[in-house]
Amino acid sequence: MKKLYTVKELAQLSGISVRTLHHYDELKLLCPKTRSNAGYRLYGESELLRLQQILFYRELEVPLKEINNIVDDPSFNQKKALLTHREALLDRKNQIDDLIQTIDLTLLKLEGKEMVTDKDLYKGFTPEQIKRYETEVAKNYDSKLVAESKNNLNKMTKQKWENIKDEGDLVSKELAEAMKNGESIDSDKVQILVQRHHKWIENFYKCTKNVYVGLGDMYLNNLEFFAHYEQFGTGLTNFLSSAMKKYSESLSA
């Protein structure tokens, strides 16, 4: 026999008060499955599932009378309702996340910390280069990675952005020096530097094995990225791309 819950046990399980459960019973919104010999309310599994639906709808601020009509409707589909609740709660979660980010940015501003802007990101680029770059990003790159990168950038202070840029340049300079000194792509020195490069990339988005290999290929095929790394040393782009592929063997897909 499946367990039956007293009103007190159900209240503890669901986090609502005994008084509320009594009220739901009076409204015929949630009636007990049966009663004990002493007349106490007892609830079974079907009542627990019904209560779950009631609480979901209450969370969405649906009036009790309307909830009663919904869950008593012969066409009511519990699975479909749960999927609808899930979608609504995810929307609310996204709204809350946006509000939290807004608060965090406002707090930083009140503390006198400047946030990075699009102008800072494209410093040194001509308007034509910026337009071409944005068009290429939208066309060729994973939209989720682009969104993740943009979200992370929007949370950065100018100081953090400058620190990240400096680290990227430093790693490139040290890789160029290692290449000039005859280090192979699989040497410990080079692989440690590539590990720093991978960590640097993850300031912007989660960089898995496949993404990192693809990034190395992109450095070779994109004129701006190619030129960026070549400024540190002729042949660095090809050297780095090959070293990235070697390093990616240690990453998860």
C-alpha positions in Angstrom: 0.0 0.0 0.0 1.4 3.4 -1.0 2.1 5.9 1.8 -0.6 8.3 2.9 0.4 11.6 4.3 -1.3 13.5 7.1 -2.0 17.2 6.6 0.9 18.0 8.9 3.3 15.8 6.9 2.1 17.2 3.6 2.6 20.7 4.9 6.2 19.9 5.9 6.8 18.2 2.6 5.4 21.0 0.4 6.5 24.0 2.5 3.0 25.4 2.8 1.0 25.8 6.0 -1.6 23.4 7.4 -4.0 26.3 7.4 -3.5 26.7 3.6 -4.2 23.0 3.0 -7.4 23.3 5.0 -8.3 26.2 2.9 -7.7 24.3 -0.3 -9.9 21.5 1.0 -12.7 24.0 1.7 -12.5 25.3 -1.8 -12.5 21.8 -3.2 -9.2 22.6 -4.8 -7.3 19.9 -3.0 -9.3 17.4 -1.1 -7.8 14.5 0.9 -7.8 11.0 -0.6 -9.5 9.7 2.5 -9.7 10.2 6.2 -8.5 8.2 9.2 -10.8 6.5 11.6 -10.3 9.6 13.8 -11.4 11.9 10.9 -7.9 13.2 10.0 -7.2 14.1 6.4 -4.9 11.7 4.5 -3.3 12.5 1.1 -2.0 10.1 -1.5 0.3 10.3 -4.5 -2.4 11.8 -6.8 -3.0 14.6 -4.3 0.7 15.3 -4.1 0.9 15.6 -7.9 -2.2 17.9 -7.9 -0.7 20.0 -5.2 2.5 20.4 -7.3 0.4 21.7 -10.1 -1.4 24.1 -7.8 1.8 25.5 -6.4 3.3 25.9 -9.9 0.3 27.9 -11.0 0.3 29.9 -7.7 4.0 30.8 -8.5 2.8 32.2 -11.8 0.2 34.2 -9.8 -2.8 32.4 -11.3 -5.9 32.9 -9.1 -7.1 29.9 -7.1 -10.5 29.7 -8.8 -8.8 29.7 -12.2 -6.4 27.0 -11.0 -9.4 24.8 -9.9 -10.9 25.1 -13.4 -7.6 24.3 -15.1 -6.7 21.2 -13.1 -10.3 19.9 -13.2 -10.6 20.3 -16.9 -11.0 16.8 -18.5 -8.5 17.8 -21.2 -5.8 18.7 -18.6 -2.5 17.1 -19.5 0.0 17.0 -16.6 3.1 16.4 -18.7 2.2 19.3 -21.1 1.5 21.5 -18.0 4.9 20.7 -16.5 6.6 21.6 -19.8 4.7 24.9 -19.9 5.7 25.6 -16.2 9.3 24.8 -17.0 9.4 27.2 -19.9 7.7 29.9 -17.9 10.1 29.4 -15.0 13.1 29.6 -17.4 11.8 32.9 -18.8 11.6 34.2 -15.2 15.1 32.9 -14.4 16.5 34.8 -17.4 14.7 37.9 -16.3 16.1 37.6 -12.8 19.6 36.9 -14.2 19.3 40.1 -16.3 18.2 42.1 -13.2 21.1 40.7 -11.1 23.5 41.7 -13.9 22.0 45.2 -14.0 22.4 45.5 -10.3 26.0 44.3 -10.4 26.9 46.8 -13.1 25.2 49.6 -11.2 27.1 48.7 -8.0 30.4 48.7 -10.0 29.5 52.1 -11.4 28.7 53.4 -7.9 32.1 52.1 -6.8 33.7 54.2 -9.5 34.7 51.3 -11.7 34.3 51.9 -15.4 32.9 49.0 -17.5 34.3 48.0 -20.9 32.5 49.4 -23.9 32.3 48.4 -27.6 34.6 51.3 -28.3 37.2 49.8 -25.9 36.9 46.4 -27.6 37.5 47.8 -31.1 40.2 50.3 -30.2 42.6 50.5 -33.1 40.1 49.3 -35.7 38.6 51.4 -38.5 34.8 51.6 -38.8 35.1 49.4 -42.0 37.1 46.8 -40.1 34.6 46.7 -37.2 31.6 46.3 -39.6 33.4 43.5 -41.5 34.4 41.8 -38.2 30.8 41.9 -36.8 29.3 40.6 -40.0 31.8 37.7 -40.1 31.2 36.8 -36.5 27.4 36.7 -37.0 27.8 34.6 -40.2 30.6 32.1 -39.3 30.6 31.5 -35.5 28.5 29.6 -33.1 25.8 31.9 -31.9 25.9 30.5 -28.4 29.6 31.1 -28.1 29.2 34.7 -29.5 26.4 35.4 -26.9 28.5 33.9 -24.1 31.5 35.9 -25.1 29.5 39.1 -25.3 27.8 38.5 -22.0 31.2 37.9 -20.3 32.7 41.1 -21.9 29.7 43.2 -20.7 30.5 42.2 -17.1 34.2 43.3 -17.4 35.6 46.4 -16.0 38.0 48.4 -18.2 40.9 47.4 -15.9 40.1 43.7 -16.3 39.8 44.1 -20.0 43.2 45.8 -20.2 44.7 43.0 -18.0 43.3 40.4 -20.3 44.6 42.1 -23.4 48.0 42.4 -21.8 48.1 38.7 -21.0 47.1 37.8 -24.5 49.9 39.9 -26.0 52.4 38.5 -23.4 51.6 34.9 -24.3 52.0 35.7 -28.0 55.4 37.4 -27.4 56.7 34.4 -25.4 55.4 31.9 -28.0 57.2 33.9 -30.7 60.4 33.9 -28.6 60.1 30.1 -28.1 59.6 29.6 -31.8 62.7 31.7 -32.6 64.7 29.7 -30.1 63.8 26.5 -31.9 61.3 25.0 -29.5 59.0 22.4 -31.0 55.3 22.6 -30.7 55.1 19.7 -28.3 57.9 20.9 -26.0 57.0 21.5 -22.4 57.7 25.2 -22.7 55.5 25.7 -25.7 52.6 23.5 -24.3 52.7 25.5 -21.0 52.4 28.7 -23.0 49.5 27.2 -25.1 47.8 26.2 -21.9 48.0 29.9 -20.8 46.6 30.8 -24.3 43.7 28.4 -23.8 43.0 29.8 -20.3 43.1 33.3 -21.8 40.5 32.3 -24.4 38.2 31.0 -21.6 37.9 34.6 -20.3 35.4 34.9 -23.1 33.7 31.5 -23.5 34.1 27.8 -22.5 36.6 26.5 -25.0 36.3 22.7 -25.6 38.6 20.6 -27.7 36.7 21.0 -30.9 36.3 24.7 -30.4 40.0 25.2 -29.7 41.0 23.2 -32.8 38.6 25.2 -34.9 40.0 28.4 -33.4 43.5 27.4 -34.5 42.2 26.8 -38.0 40.5 30.2 -38.0 43.7 32.0 -37.1 45.2 30.7 -40.3 42.2 31.5 -42.6 41.2 34.9 -41.2 43.3 37.7 -42.5 42.9 39.9 -39.4 43.7 37.1 -36.9 46.6 35.9 -39.1 48.1 39.4 -39.2 47.5 39.9 -35.4 49.8 36.9 -34.6 52.3 37.5 -37.4 53.1 40.9 -35.8 54.8 39.1 -33.0 56.9 36.9 -35.3 56.7 35.7 -38.9 55.4 32.2 -38.9 53.8 32.4 -35.4 50.3 31.9 -36.7 51.1 28.5 -38.2 53.2 27.6 -35.2 50.5 28.5 -32.7 47.8 26.8 -34.7 49.8 23.5 -34.8 50.6 23.8 -31.1 46.9 24.4 -30.3 46.0 21.2 -32.1 48.7 19.3 -30.1 47.4 20.8 -26.8 43.8 20.1 -27.7 44.6 16.3 -27.4 44.4 16.8 -23.6 41.0 18.6 -23.7 37.5 17.1 -23.5 35.4 17.3 -26.7 
